[in-house]
Amino acid sequence: MTDLSPVAQAVLDAAYALPLRNGQPSIGAALRAVADQLINVNWSCEMWELHRDIHAIAAELEGAQ
């Protein structure tokens, strides 16, 4: 595998940090990591709204599993 950027590695690490369900990584955790990286890279009111929305999607996906 090629070396990943620190941001991409953080998302991948988050996906596999939780116990796997049916052999699958946690999409919710990965989405949360993406949202958190957005805030680290480009802070603005719009980014905070996107951050909140992505966290809501992650929660919905985790509830559906």
All heavy atoms as TSV, in Angstrom:
chain	resi	resn	atom	element	x	y	z
A	1	MET	N	N	0.850	-1.181	0.000
A	1	MET	CA	C	0.000	0.000	0.000
A	1	MET	C	C	0.891	1.237	0.000
A	1	MET	O	O	1.936	1.263	0.627
A	1	MET	CB	C	-0.903	-0.004	1.231
A	1	MET	CG	C	-1.826	1.192	1.291
A	1	MET	SD	S	-2.616	1.447	2.892
A	1	MET	CE	C	-4.088	0.491	2.694
A	2	THR	N	N	0.447	2.254	-0.712
A	2	THR	CA	C	1.217	3.494	-0.741
A	2	THR	C	C	1.075	4.220	0.594
A	2	THR	O	O	0.134	3.996	1.342
A	2	THR	CB	C	0.726	4.413	-1.870
A	2	THR	OG1	O	-0.654	4.672	-1.656
A	2	THR	CG2	C	0.923	3.768	-3.229
A	3	ASP	N	N	2.027	5.074	0.839
A	3	ASP	CA	C	1.955	5.888	2.057
A	3	ASP	C	C	0.798	6.868	1.932
A	3	ASP	O	O	0.592	7.476	0.878
A	3	ASP	CB	C	3.257	6.659	2.268
A	3	ASP	CG	C	4.405	5.746	2.638
A	3	ASP	OD1	O	4.147	4.656	3.194
A	3	ASP	OD2	O	5.560	6.122	2.379
A	4	LEU	N	N	0.057	7.008	2.996
A	4	LEU	CA	C	-1.085	7.913	3.018
A	4	LEU	C	C	-0.693	9.226	3.677
A	4	LEU	O	O	0.206	9.271	4.516
A	4	LEU	CB	C	-2.235	7.289	3.801
A	4	LEU	CG	C	-2.815	5.993	3.239
A	4	LEU	CD1	C	-3.843	5.420	4.206
A	4	LEU	CD2	C	-3.424	6.218	1.876
A	5	SER	N	N	-1.414	10.263	3.318
A	5	SER	CA	C	-1.226	11.541	4.000
A	5	SER	C	C	-1.686	11.375	5.447
A	5	SER	O	O	-2.454	10.453	5.755
A	5	SER	CB	C	-2.050	12.633	3.316
A	5	SER	OG	O	-3.432	12.388	3.522
A	6	PRO	N	N	-1.251	12.227	6.337
A	6	PRO	CA	C	-1.702	12.135	7.721
A	6	PRO	C	C	-3.226	12.211	7.850
A	6	PRO	O	O	-3.822	11.521	8.675
A	6	PRO	CB	C	-1.024	13.321	8.409
A	6	PRO	CG	C	0.201	13.582	7.595
A	6	PRO	CD	C	-0.202	13.254	6.177
A	7	VAL	N	N	-3.859	13.028	7.016
A	7	VAL	CA	C	-5.319	13.161	7.068
A	7	VAL	C	C	-5.986	11.856	6.648
A	7	VAL	O	O	-6.876	11.349	7.326
A	7	VAL	CB	C	-5.786	14.340	6.183
A	7	VAL	CG1	C	-7.280	14.368	6.063
A	7	VAL	CG2	C	-5.259	15.649	6.725
A	8	ALA	N	N	-5.550	11.289	5.532
A	8	ALA	CA	C	-6.124	10.024	5.061
A	8	ALA	C	C	-5.863	8.903	6.064
A	8	ALA	O	O	-6.732	8.060	6.311
A	8	ALA	CB	C	-5.559	9.667	3.694
A	9	GLN	N	N	-4.679	8.887	6.657
A	9	GLN	CA	C	-4.365	7.850	7.644
A	9	GLN	C	C	-5.252	7.975	8.875
A	9	GLN	O	O	-5.693	6.976	9.436
A	9	GLN	CB	C	-2.887	7.941	8.047
A	9	GLN	CG	C	-2.425	6.767	8.899
A	9	GLN	CD	C	-2.492	5.445	8.164
A	9	GLN	OE1	O	-1.947	5.305	7.086
A	9	GLN	NE2	N	-3.162	4.468	8.745
A	10	ALA	N	N	-5.563	9.198	9.288
A	10	ALA	CA	C	-6.450	9.411	10.442
A	10	ALA	C	C	-7.841	8.852	10.163
A	10	ALA	O	O	-8.460	8.230	11.043
A	10	ALA	CB	C	-6.533	10.891	10.788
A	11	VAL	N	N	-8.327	9.041	8.948
A	11	VAL	CA	C	-9.648	8.518	8.587
A	11	VAL	C	C	-9.622	6.993	8.572
A	11	VAL	O	O	-10.512	6.338	9.115
A	11	VAL	CB	C	-10.102	9.079	7.221
A	11	VAL	CG1	C	-11.374	8.408	6.746
A	11	VAL	CG2	C	-10.291	10.590	7.317
A	12	LEU	N	N	-8.598	6.406	7.967
A	12	LEU	CA	C	-8.480	4.948	7.921
A	12	LEU	C	C	-8.356	4.368	9.331
A	12	LEU	O	O	-9.012	3.374	9.658
A	12	LEU	CB	C	-7.272	4.558	7.073
A	12	LEU	CG	C	-7.094	3.079	6.798
A	12	LEU	CD1	C	-8.255	2.540	5.977
A	12	LEU	CD2	C	-5.779	2.844	6.080
A	13	ASP	N	N	-7.544	4.993	10.162
A	13	ASP	CA	C	-7.385	4.523	11.543
A	13	ASP	C	C	-8.714	4.569	12.293
A	13	ASP	O	O	-9.047	3.647	13.032
A	13	ASP	CB	C	-6.344	5.366	12.288
A	13	ASP	CG	C	-4.936	5.152	11.763
A	13	ASP	OD1	O	-4.693	4.184	11.014
A	13	ASP	OD2	O	-4.065	5.988	12.092
A	14	ALA	N	N	-9.485	5.629	12.088
A	14	ALA	CA	C	-10.780	5.744	12.764
A	14	ALA	C	C	-11.732	4.657	12.312
A	14	ALA	O	O	-12.479	4.095	13.114
A	14	ALA	CB	C	-11.388	7.120	12.498
A	15	ALA	N	N	-11.703	4.332	11.041
A	15	ALA	CA	C	-12.606	3.311	10.499
A	15	ALA	C	C	-12.366	1.951	11.148
A	15	ALA	O	O	-13.304	1.183	11.361
A	15	ALA	CB	C	-12.444	3.206	8.987
A	16	TYR	N	N	-11.117	1.661	11.468
A	16	TYR	CA	C	-10.778	0.355	12.027
A	16	TYR	C	C	-10.555	0.381	13.537
A	16	TYR	O	O	-10.226	-0.635	14.129
A	16	TYR	CB	C	-9.553	-0.210	11.318
A	16	TYR	CG	C	-9.886	-0.690	9.929
A	16	TYR	CD1	C	-9.683	0.122	8.820
A	16	TYR	CD2	C	-10.437	-1.945	9.729
A	16	TYR	CE1	C	-10.009	-0.305	7.547
A	16	TYR	CE2	C	-10.771	-2.382	8.457
A	16	TYR	CZ	C	-10.548	-1.561	7.375
A	16	TYR	OH	O	-10.890	-1.995	6.112
A	17	ALA	N	N	-10.753	1.526	14.170
A	17	ALA	CA	C	-10.500	1.638	15.615
A	17	ALA	C	C	-11.548	0.889	16.433
A	17	ALA	O	O	-11.245	0.342	17.490
A	17	ALA	CB	C	-10.452	3.103	16.035
A	18	LEU	N	N	-12.785	0.878	15.953
A	18	LEU	CA	C	-13.863	0.196	16.663
A	18	LEU	C	C	-13.928	-1.261	16.228
A	18	LEU	O	O	-13.478	-1.601	15.132
A	18	LEU	CB	C	-15.194	0.893	16.367
A	18	LEU	CG	C	-15.263	2.362	16.779
A	18	LEU	CD1	C	-16.578	2.963	16.307
A	18	LEU	CD2	C	-15.114	2.505	18.273
A	19	PRO	N	N	-14.510	-2.129	17.051
A	19	PRO	CA	C	-14.649	-3.522	16.626
A	19	PRO	C	C	-15.452	-3.601	15.330
A	19	PRO	O	O	-16.423	-2.867	15.124
A	19	PRO	CB	C	-15.430	-4.172	17.776
A	19	PRO	CG	C	-15.223	-3.272	18.950
A	19	PRO	CD	C	-15.020	-1.900	18.398
A	20	LEU	N	N	-15.007	-4.476	14.436
A	20	LEU	CA	C	-15.679	-4.634	13.150
A	20	LEU	C	C	-17.045	-5.272	13.330
A	20	LEU	O	O	-17.232	-6.145	14.165
A	20	LEU	CB	C	-14.834	-5.505	12.212
A	20	LEU	CG	C	-13.447	-4.984	11.860
A	20	LEU	CD1	C	-12.768	-5.970	10.918
A	20	LEU	CD2	C	-13.503	-3.622	11.227
A	21	ARG	N	N	-18.014	-4.797	12.553
A	21	ARG	CA	C	-19.348	-5.399	12.523
A	21	ARG	C	C	-19.482	-6.136	11.210
A	21	ARG	O	O	-19.339	-5.536	10.142
A	21	ARG	CB	C	-20.433	-4.329	12.617
A	21	ARG	CG	C	-20.543	-3.721	13.979
A	21	ARG	CD	C	-21.772	-2.843	14.025
A	21	ARG	NE	N	-21.935	-2.366	15.379
A	21	ARG	CZ	C	-23.019	-1.764	15.796
A	21	ARG	NH1	N	-24.013	-1.555	14.978
A	21	ARG	NH2	N	-23.107	-1.343	17.031
A	22	ASN	N	N	-19.738	-7.421	11.284
A	22	ASN	CA	C	-19.834	-8.238	10.076
A	22	ASN	C	C	-18.581	-8.107	9.212
A	22	ASN	O	O	-18.661	-8.107	7.986
A	22	ASN	CB	C	-21.082	-7.878	9.262
A	22	ASN	CG	C	-22.352	-8.056	10.045
A	22	ASN	OD1	O	-22.479	-8.993	10.830
A	22	ASN	ND2	N	-23.305	-7.164	9.853
A	23	GLY	N	N	-17.434	-7.954	9.849
A	23	GLY	CA	C	-16.181	-7.839	9.122
A	23	GLY	C	C	-15.965	-6.515	8.424
A	23	GLY	O	O	-15.049	-6.374	7.625
A	24	GLN	N	N	-16.803	-5.515	8.709
A	24	GLN	CA	C	-16.720	-4.220	8.039
A	24	GLN	C	C	-16.199	-3.147	8.992
A	24	GLN	O	O	-16.528	-3.147	10.166
A	24	GLN	CB	C	-18.098	-3.802	7.517
A	24	GLN	CG	C	-18.685	-4.747	6.503
A	24	GLN	CD	C	-17.827	-4.825	5.244
A	24	GLN	OE1	O	-17.407	-3.820	4.706
A	24	GLN	NE2	N	-17.557	-6.037	4.804
A	25	PRO	N	N	-15.413	-2.209	8.466
A	25	PRO	CA	C	-14.963	-1.093	9.299
A	25	PRO	C	C	-16.134	-0.180	9.629
A	25	PRO	O	O	-17.202	-0.270	9.030
A	25	PRO	CB	C	-13.938	-0.378	8.416
A	25	PRO	CG	C	-14.322	-0.751	7.030
A	25	PRO	CD	C	-14.926	-2.126	7.100
A	26	SER	N	N	-15.927	0.695	10.584
A	26	SER	CA	C	-16.969	1.628	11.004
A	26	SER	C	C	-17.019	2.832	10.070
A	26	SER	O	O	-16.145	3.698	10.106
A	26	SER	CB	C	-16.711	2.096	12.430
A	26	SER	OG	O	-17.623	3.118	12.764
A	27	ILE	N	N	-18.050	2.878	9.236
A	27	ILE	CA	C	-18.213	4.011	8.337
A	27	ILE	C	C	-18.504	5.276	9.141
A	27	ILE	O	O	-18.013	6.355	8.824
A	27	ILE	CB	C	-19.332	3.744	7.317
A	27	ILE	CG1	C	-18.928	2.572	6.425
A	27	ILE	CG2	C	-19.629	4.985	6.486
A	27	ILE	CD1	C	-20.025	2.061	5.544
A	28	GLY	N	N	-19.285	5.140	10.210
A	28	GLY	CA	C	-19.593	6.290	11.052
A	28	GLY	C	C	-18.340	6.918	11.637
A	28	GLY	O	O	-18.184	8.142	11.624
A	29	ALA	N	N	-17.450	6.086	12.163
A	29	ALA	CA	C	-16.208	6.607	12.739
A	29	ALA	C	C	-15.352	7.269	11.671
A	29	ALA	O	O	-14.732	8.316	11.914
A	29	ALA	CB	C	-15.432	5.489	13.426
A	30	ALA	N	N	-15.319	6.684	10.489
A	30	ALA	CA	C	-14.544	7.279	9.408
A	30	ALA	C	C	-15.126	8.630	9.004
A	30	ALA	O	O	-14.375	9.591	8.780
A	30	ALA	CB	C	-14.508	6.340	8.208
A	31	LEU	N	N	-16.452	8.733	8.928
A	31	LEU	CA	C	-17.080	10.012	8.588
A	31	LEU	C	C	-16.782	11.070	9.640
A	31	LEU	O	O	-16.536	12.240	9.310
A	31	LEU	CB	C	-18.591	9.845	8.428
A	31	LEU	CG	C	-19.050	9.191	7.129
A	31	LEU	CD1	C	-20.544	8.937	7.173
A	31	LEU	CD2	C	-18.686	10.042	5.934
A	32	ARG	N	N	-16.811	10.672	10.895
A	32	ARG	CA	C	-16.493	11.632	11.967
A	32	ARG	C	C	-15.063	12.145	11.832
A	32	ARG	O	O	-14.791	13.331	12.032
A	32	ARG	CB	C	-16.701	10.990	13.327
A	32	ARG	CG	C	-18.138	10.900	13.721
A	32	ARG	CD	C	-18.274	10.460	15.191
A	32	ARG	NE	N	-19.661	10.492	15.553
A	32	ARG	CZ	C	-20.527	9.515	15.347
A	32	ARG	NH1	N	-20.118	8.395	14.785
A	32	ARG	NH2	N	-21.791	9.628	15.686
A	33	ALA	N	N	-14.147	11.236	11.486
A	33	ALA	CA	C	-12.753	11.650	11.301
A	33	ALA	C	C	-12.622	12.618	10.135
A	33	ALA	O	O	-11.879	13.594	10.208
A	33	ALA	CB	C	-11.863	10.424	11.086
A	34	VAL	N	N	-13.366	12.371	9.053
A	34	VAL	CA	C	-13.356	13.291	7.916
A	34	VAL	C	C	-13.867	14.661	8.359
A	34	VAL	O	O	-13.259	15.694	8.059
A	34	VAL	CB	C	-14.217	12.745	6.751
A	34	VAL	CG1	C	-14.457	13.817	5.704
A	34	VAL	CG2	C	-13.563	11.526	6.127
A	35	ALA	N	N	-14.975	14.668	9.073
A	35	ALA	CA	C	-15.551	15.928	9.538
A	35	ALA	C	C	-14.564	16.686	10.423
A	35	ALA	O	O	-14.409	17.905	10.288
A	35	ALA	CB	C	-16.855	15.674	10.299
A	36	ASP	N	N	-13.892	15.965	11.302
A	36	ASP	CA	C	-12.932	16.614	12.194
A	36	ASP	C	C	-11.738	17.160	11.414
A	36	ASP	O	O	-11.211	18.231	11.749
A	36	ASP	CB	C	-12.477	15.642	13.276
A	36	ASP	CG	C	-13.596	15.273	14.231
A	36	ASP	OD1	O	-14.636	15.979	14.243
A	36	ASP	OD2	O	-13.450	14.269	14.949
A	37	GLN	N	N	-11.313	16.458	10.368
A	37	GLN	CA	C	-10.202	16.935	9.551
A	37	GLN	C	C	-10.593	18.200	8.784
A	37	GLN	O	O	-9.773	19.085	8.577
A	37	GLN	CB	C	-9.719	15.847	8.589
A	37	GLN	CG	C	-9.078	14.669	9.279
A	37	GLN	CD	C	-7.872	15.048	10.111
A	37	GLN	OE1	O	-7.077	15.911	9.730
A	37	GLN	NE2	N	-7.719	14.416	11.256
A	38	LEU	N	N	-11.856	18.286	8.350
A	38	LEU	CA	C	-12.320	19.493	7.658
A	38	LEU	C	C	-12.158	20.718	8.541
A	38	LEU	O	O	-11.737	21.786	8.078
A	38	LEU	CB	C	-13.792	19.359	7.269
A	38	LEU	CG	C	-14.124	18.469	6.095
A	38	LEU	CD1	C	-15.639	18.342	5.963
A	38	LEU	CD2	C	-13.526	19.021	4.817
A	39	ILE	N	N	-12.515	20.565	9.802
A	39	ILE	CA	C	-12.411	21.692	10.730
A	39	ILE	C	C	-10.948	22.062	10.941
A	39	ILE	O	O	-10.603	23.239	11.023
A	39	ILE	CB	C	-13.099	21.345	12.077
A	39	ILE	CG1	C	-14.585	21.149	11.860
A	39	ILE	CG2	C	-12.838	22.423	13.122
A	39	ILE	CD1	C	-15.312	22.331	11.264
A	40	ASN	N	N	-10.060	21.069	10.989
A	40	ASN	CA	C	-8.637	21.344	11.192
A	40	ASN	C	C	-8.031	22.083	10.007
A	40	ASN	O	O	-7.116	22.882	10.165
A	40	ASN	CB	C	-7.866	20.040	11.413
A	40	ASN	CG	C	-8.194	19.401	12.736
A	40	ASN	OD1	O	-8.627	20.061	13.649
A	40	ASN	ND2	N	-7.999	18.100	12.828
A	41	VAL	N	N	-8.537	21.824	8.810
A	41	VAL	CA	C	-7.946	22.387	7.597
A	41	VAL	C	C	-8.539	23.740	7.234
A	41	VAL	O	O	-7.829	24.646	6.840
A	41	VAL	CB	C	-8.145	21.394	6.422
A	41	VAL	CG1	C	-7.730	22.007	5.102
A	41	VAL	CG2	C	-7.384	20.116	6.683
A	42	ASN	N	N	-9.857	23.895	7.353
A	42	ASN	CA	C	-10.509	25.089	6.830
A	42	ASN	C	C	-11.658	25.489	7.740
A	42	ASN	O	O	-12.794	25.117	7.494
A	42	ASN	CB	C	-11.000	24.805	5.407
A	42	ASN	CG	C	-11.499	26.039	4.704
A	42	ASN	OD1	O	-11.328	27.154	5.174
A	42	ASN	ND2	N	-12.137	25.846	3.573
A	43	TRP	N	N	-11.372	26.279	8.758
A	43	TRP	CA	C	-12.400	26.676	9.701
A	43	TRP	C	C	-13.229	27.812	9.126
A	43	TRP	O	O	-12.712	28.799	8.633
A	43	TRP	CB	C	-11.789	27.132	11.012
A	43	TRP	CG	C	-12.842	27.422	12.017
A	43	TRP	CD1	C	-13.336	26.561	12.926
A	43	TRP	CD2	C	-13.564	28.648	12.195
A	43	TRP	NE1	N	-14.317	27.160	13.666
A	43	TRP	CE2	C	-14.484	28.448	13.241
A	43	TRP	CE3	C	-13.526	29.873	11.572
A	43	TRP	CZ2	C	-15.342	29.439	13.670
A	43	TRP	CZ3	C	-14.389	30.861	11.994
A	43	TRP	CH2	C	-15.285	30.628	13.043
A	44	SER	N	N	-14.537	27.649	9.185
A	44	SER	CA	C	-15.476	28.721	8.845
A	44	SER	C	C	-16.837	28.299	9.383
A	44	SER	O	O	-17.030	27.147	9.769
A	44	SER	CB	C	-15.556	28.946	7.333
A	44	SER	OG	O	-16.177	27.841	6.709
A	45	CYS	N	N	-17.777	29.196	9.394
A	45	CYS	CA	C	-19.129	28.852	9.850
A	45	CYS	C	C	-19.719	27.747	8.988
A	45	CYS	O	O	-20.351	26.826	9.491
A	45	CYS	CB	C	-20.037	30.079	9.826
A	45	CYS	SG	S	-19.603	31.297	11.085
A	46	GLU	N	N	-19.483	27.834	7.680
A	46	GLU	CA	C	-19.992	26.804	6.786
A	46	GLU	C	C	-19.363	25.444	7.091
A	46	GLU	O	O	-20.016	24.407	7.017
A	46	GLU	CB	C	-19.734	27.178	5.320
A	46	GLU	CG	C	-20.559	28.352	4.835
A	46	GLU	CD	C	-19.946	29.702	5.213
A	46	GLU	OE1	O	-18.795	29.761	5.704
A	46	GLU	OE2	O	-20.644	30.713	5.038
A	47	MET	N	N	-18.078	25.438	7.420
A	47	MET	CA	C	-17.402	24.174	7.743
A	47	MET	C	C	-17.965	23.590	9.036
A	47	MET	O	O	-18.108	22.381	9.159
A	47	MET	CB	C	-15.892	24.378	7.880
A	47	MET	CG	C	-15.176	24.474	6.568
A	47	MET	SD	S	-15.293	22.931	5.641
A	47	MET	CE	C	-15.705	23.570	4.048
A	48	TRP	N	N	-18.296	24.441	10.007
A	48	TRP	CA	C	-18.892	23.930	11.234
A	48	TRP	C	C	-20.256	23.309	10.957
A	48	TRP	O	O	-20.607	22.282	11.532
A	48	TRP	CB	C	-19.024	25.037	12.286
A	48	TRP	CG	C	-17.741	25.232	13.027
A	48	TRP	CD1	C	-16.870	26.262	12.868
A	48	TRP	CD2	C	-17.156	24.369	13.998
A	48	TRP	NE1	N	-15.780	26.083	13.690
A	48	TRP	CE2	C	-15.933	24.929	14.402
A	48	TRP	CE3	C	-17.542	23.163	14.568
A	48	TRP	CZ2	C	-15.097	24.344	15.336
A	48	TRP	CZ3	C	-16.707	22.579	15.521
A	48	TRP	CH2	C	-15.513	23.162	15.883
A	49	GLU	N	N	-21.022	23.921	10.048
A	49	GLU	CA	C	-22.322	23.344	9.683
A	49	GLU	C	C	-22.132	22.015	8.974
A	49	GLU	O	O	-22.855	21.046	9.250
A	49	GLU	CB	C	-23.099	24.314	8.790
A	49	GLU	CG	C	-23.568	25.550	9.533
A	49	GLU	CD	C	-24.171	26.598	8.624
A	49	GLU	OE1	O	-24.323	26.341	7.405
A	49	GLU	OE2	O	-24.487	27.686	9.141
A	50	LEU	N	N	-21.180	21.943	8.067
A	50	LEU	CA	C	-20.886	20.686	7.380
A	50	LEU	C	C	-20.411	19.638	8.380
A	50	LEU	O	O	-20.813	18.471	8.315
A	50	LEU	CB	C	-19.824	20.932	6.298
A	50	LEU	CG	C	-19.432	19.731	5.451
A	50	LEU	CD1	C	-20.647	19.144	4.733
A	50	LEU	CD2	C	-18.354	20.133	4.457
A	51	HIS	N	N	-19.575	20.042	9.319
A	51	HIS	CA	C	-19.088	19.156	10.374
A	51	HIS	C	C	-20.262	18.550	11.147
A	51	HIS	O	O	-20.338	17.340	11.348
A	51	HIS	CB	C	-18.170	19.971	11.304
A	51	HIS	CG	C	-17.597	19.220	12.443
A	51	HIS	ND1	N	-18.195	19.195	13.678
A	51	HIS	CD2	C	-16.476	18.484	12.543
A	51	HIS	CE1	C	-17.458	18.471	14.489
A	51	HIS	NE2	N	-16.401	18.026	13.831
A	52	ARG	N	N	-21.197	19.397	11.533
A	52	ARG	CA	C	-22.378	18.941	12.263
A	52	ARG	C	C	-23.205	17.975	11.419
A	52	ARG	O	O	-23.652	16.930	11.902
A	52	ARG	CB	C	-23.224	20.151	12.664
A	52	ARG	CG	C	-24.492	19.780	13.446
A	52	ARG	CD	C	-25.521	20.882	13.429
A	52	ARG	NE	N	-25.937	21.123	12.046
A	52	ARG	CZ	C	-26.191	22.314	11.525
A	52	ARG	NH1	N	-26.105	23.390	12.263
A	52	ARG	NH2	N	-26.546	22.456	10.270
A	53	ASP	N	N	-23.394	18.314	10.150
A	53	ASP	CA	C	-24.196	17.459	9.271
A	53	ASP	C	C	-23.547	16.095	9.051
A	53	ASP	O	O	-24.232	15.070	9.033
A	53	ASP	CB	C	-24.427	18.150	7.925
A	53	ASP	CG	C	-25.317	19.379	8.038
A	53	ASP	OD1	O	-25.980	19.547	9.086
A	53	ASP	OD2	O	-25.333	20.169	7.076
A	54	ILE	N	N	-22.236	16.069	8.886
A	54	ILE	CA	C	-21.540	14.795	8.699
A	54	ILE	C	C	-21.644	13.956	9.963
A	54	ILE	O	O	-21.843	12.742	9.890
A	54	ILE	CB	C	-20.081	15.017	8.270
A	54	ILE	CG1	C	-20.049	15.607	6.857
A	54	ILE	CG2	C	-19.295	13.712	8.324
A	54	ILE	CD1	C	-18.674	16.040	6.392
A	55	HIS	N	N	-21.530	14.578	11.120
A	55	HIS	CA	C	-21.690	13.833	12.373
A	55	HIS	C	C	-23.109	13.264	12.481
A	55	HIS	O	O	-23.286	12.144	12.973
A	55	HIS	CB	C	-21.374	14.721	13.576
A	55	HIS	CG	C	-19.925	14.731	13.935
A	55	HIS	ND1	N	-19.354	13.854	14.824
A	55	HIS	CD2	C	-18.899	15.514	13.491
A	55	HIS	CE1	C	-18.072	14.089	14.945
A	55	HIS	NE2	N	-17.770	15.090	14.133
A	56	ALA	N	N	-24.114	13.997	12.016
A	56	ALA	CA	C	-25.487	13.499	12.038
A	56	ALA	C	C	-25.635	12.293	11.112
A	56	ALA	O	O	-26.317	11.312	11.459
A	56	ALA	CB	C	-26.449	14.605	11.644
A	57	ILE	N	N	-25.022	12.338	9.955
A	57	ILE	CA	C	-25.063	11.200	9.033
A	57	ILE	C	C	-24.389	9.995	9.669
A	57	ILE	O	O	-24.891	8.866	9.594
A	57	ILE	CB	C	-24.393	11.556	7.689
A	57	ILE	CG1	C	-25.221	12.597	6.945
A	57	ILE	CG2	C	-24.194	10.313	6.834
A	57	ILE	CD1	C	-24.493	13.240	5.781
A	58	ALA	N	N	-23.248	10.217	10.312
A	58	ALA	CA	C	-22.539	9.115	10.968
A	58	ALA	C	C	-23.408	8.463	12.047
A	58	ALA	O	O	-23.489	7.239	12.143
A	58	ALA	CB	C	-21.229	9.629	11.570
A	59	ALA	N	N	-24.072	9.298	12.834
A	59	ALA	CA	C	-24.951	8.757	13.891
A	59	ALA	C	C	-26.098	7.953	13.284
A	59	ALA	O	O	-26.454	6.881	13.793
A	59	ALA	CB	C	-25.497	9.899	14.744
A	60	GLU	N	N	-26.649	8.459	12.194
A	60	GLU	CA	C	-27.743	7.737	11.530
A	60	GLU	C	C	-27.251	6.394	10.992
A	60	GLU	O	O	-27.932	5.369	11.153
A	60	GLU	CB	C	-28.300	8.592	10.399
A	60	GLU	CG	C	-29.488	7.978	9.713
A	60	GLU	CD	C	-30.077	8.875	8.645
A	60	GLU	OE1	O	-29.677	10.052	8.541
A	60	GLU	OE2	O	-30.952	8.381	7.920
A	61	LEU	N	N	-26.090	6.382	10.371
A	61	LEU	CA	C	-25.548	5.122	9.852
A	61	LEU	C	C	-25.268	4.125	10.963
A	61	LEU	O	O	-25.540	2.934	10.828
A	61	LEU	CB	C	-24.279	5.380	9.056
A	61	LEU	CG	C	-24.445	6.028	7.700
A	61	LEU	CD1	C	-23.094	6.422	7.128
A	61	LEU	CD2	C	-25.175	5.091	6.751
A	62	GLU	N	N	-24.744	4.604	12.074
A	62	GLU	CA	C	-24.446	3.700	13.191
A	62	GLU	C	C	-25.733	3.146	13.792
A	62	GLU	O	O	-25.759	1.998	14.223
A	62	GLU	CB	C	-23.619	4.424	14.241
A	62	GLU	CG	C	-22.212	4.670	13.746
A	62	GLU	CD	C	-21.375	5.527	14.670
A	62	GLU	OE1	O	-21.942	6.228	15.552
A	62	GLU	OE2	O	-20.163	5.510	14.496
A	63	GLY	N	N	-26.792	3.915	13.782
A	63	GLY	CA	C	-28.075	3.429	14.276
A	63	GLY	C	C	-28.698	2.387	13.379
A	63	GLY	O	O	-29.484	1.564	13.809
A	64	ALA	N	N	-28.321	2.410	12.098
A	64	ALA	CA	C	-28.885	1.472	11.133
A	64	ALA	C	C	-28.152	0.143	11.121
A	64	ALA	O	O	-28.626	-0.809	10.530
A	64	ALA	CB	C	-28.836	2.089	9.729
A	65	GLN	N	N	-27.015	0.076	11.769
A	65	GLN	CA	C	-26.225	-1.171	11.733
A	65	GLN	C	C	-26.745	-2.169	12.716
A	65	GLN	O	O	-27.235	-1.912	13.727
A	65	GLN	CB	C	-24.761	-0.877	12.029
A	65	GLN	CG	C	-24.123	-0.083	10.913
A	65	GLN	CD	C	-22.664	0.220	11.203
A	65	GLN	OE1	O	-22.153	-0.032	12.298
A	65	GLN	NE2	N	-21.994	0.780	10.228
